[in-house]
Amino acid sequence: MCNNQPACPDWVLQEGDVVAYLVPDLPEPPVRTDYEVLYSDADMLGLAKPPNLPCHPAGKHFNHTLWAILKEKGEEHVSIINRLDRETSGVVLIARTKSAARSCGEQVSARLMHKRYQVLVEGDFPNELTASGYMEPDPESQINKKVRFVSDA
């Protein structure tokens, strides 16, 4: 829409034009919403995010995201400090104020924040592993990225 009228592709925008993109009301895939509050004060939230919950609106997820759920529950300011992929579970830090978001951003930029990832595997896993290969599309993957590693050994 442009100035409350359907827009034409060949229109040249003018100063003062108002452009709106009206998102169709499409159903969103279901997600888990059972996050746990690990820490809470006036400036910050620390949440245990379950898998299958996107942090930010993107792609097919807009209302079914951690950000949207927190806004719906009354959080006035939601700045996600360390986004995790939809499939990944873990601790997500949320700044509840602009000043807390700015401070966290400065700490991330100065590399004062450190992340640690832990992976759980099923079965025996060697103490040392060398992998040589490439990534290729995997349309059957349950993971959103839909790629798999193929060994060239």
N, C-alpha and C positions, 0 to 999 in steps of 0.2 A: 504494500500500500504506500502511496505517496500522497500526502495532503488529503487523507481519507478517501482516496480513489484507488482502484486497481492500477498498479504500476505497469508501464510498458517498457520493454527492454531497451528501446532506443531513446528514452527520455534522458535529457541532460539535467542533472540536479542543479537547482538554483539556491542561492543563499536564502535561508529561511524555510526551505522545504522541510517537511516532517516525514521521515521514512519510518515505517513500522513493518516488522516481520511478524506475522501472526502464525504461531506454531499450531498446526492442526492437533486436535485432541486425540492423540494416538495412545493406545494402551502401552504401559511400560511393563517390562518383565518383572516378576516378583523378586524381591530381595529379602535377605535377613535383616531384621531390625533389632535384634537382641544384643545390642552393645551394652557394655558395663562401664559405669563411671568408676574409675580408679582414683581420681583426684579431682577436687573442685575447690576453687576459691574465686574471688571477685574478678581475677584477671585471666585465669587459665582453667582448662578442663583437660584431664588425661583420660582417654577412653580406650577400652579394649574392644577393637573393631572385629566383628566376626568376618569370615570369608563370605563372598557373594554380597557385598555391600559396597557400592562405589562411594568414594569420598566426595567428588565434585560432580555437578551436572555435566554430562557429555554424552554424545551418541544417543542411544535409545533411553538413557536414564536422565530424568530431570527432577521429578518429585521423589523418586525412589533412590535417594542419595543420603549420605550422612549429613551433608550440609543442609539439605531441604528438611530432613527430619528434625534437626536441631532448631532450625528457624521456626518450624511448625510448633515445636514445644516451647517457644517463647524466647529463645536466645536472640537478643537484639543484634549482636555482632558475632559473626562466625568466621574466623580466619584459620584455615587448616594449615598448620605449620609443617607437618611431615605427612604428605599424602601417601597412602598405600594403595596398590592396585586393587581392583575389585576382588580378585580371587585371594588376596593376601590378608591373613589375620594378623593382628598385632596392636601395639599401642599407637594411638594417634593423639597428637597434641593440638588443642584448639585454643587460640587466643580469643578472649571474650571482649577485648577492648582494642581500639586502634593503637593505643600506646603499647599494649602488650604485644600486639602483632608487629609493630615497628621494632621493639626491643628483640623479639625472637628473630626477626628477619636479619637484624644486625649481627646477632650471635651466629646464625647459620652462615652468613657471608664471611664472618671472621673465623669460621671453622671451629667455633667453640662448642658446637653441638656434635655429638658423635652418635652414630647409629650402629646397632649390632643386630645382625640377622642370624636367626637360628633355623636350621632346616631339620625336619624330622623325616627319616627314611624308614621304609619297611624292609626287614630282612637284614642280611649281613652287608656291611659297607666297608670297603678297604680303607686302611689308614691313609693311603696315598693313591691318587688317581690322576692319570694323564688322559686327556681326551683330544682327539684330532678328528675333525669332521666339518660339517656345515649345517646350517639351518635351512629347512624347507617348509612350505605350507603344509598344514595338517588340518583339513576341514573337519575331521572327526574329533578334534580336541575339545575337551570340556572347558579349557582355558580360553579366555577371550582372544588372546593374541593368535591362537590357532597356528602355531609353528612347532616343529619338532626338530630335535638334533639327530643327525644321521652320521654315524661313525664312518670314516673312510678307511678304517683299519680292516 
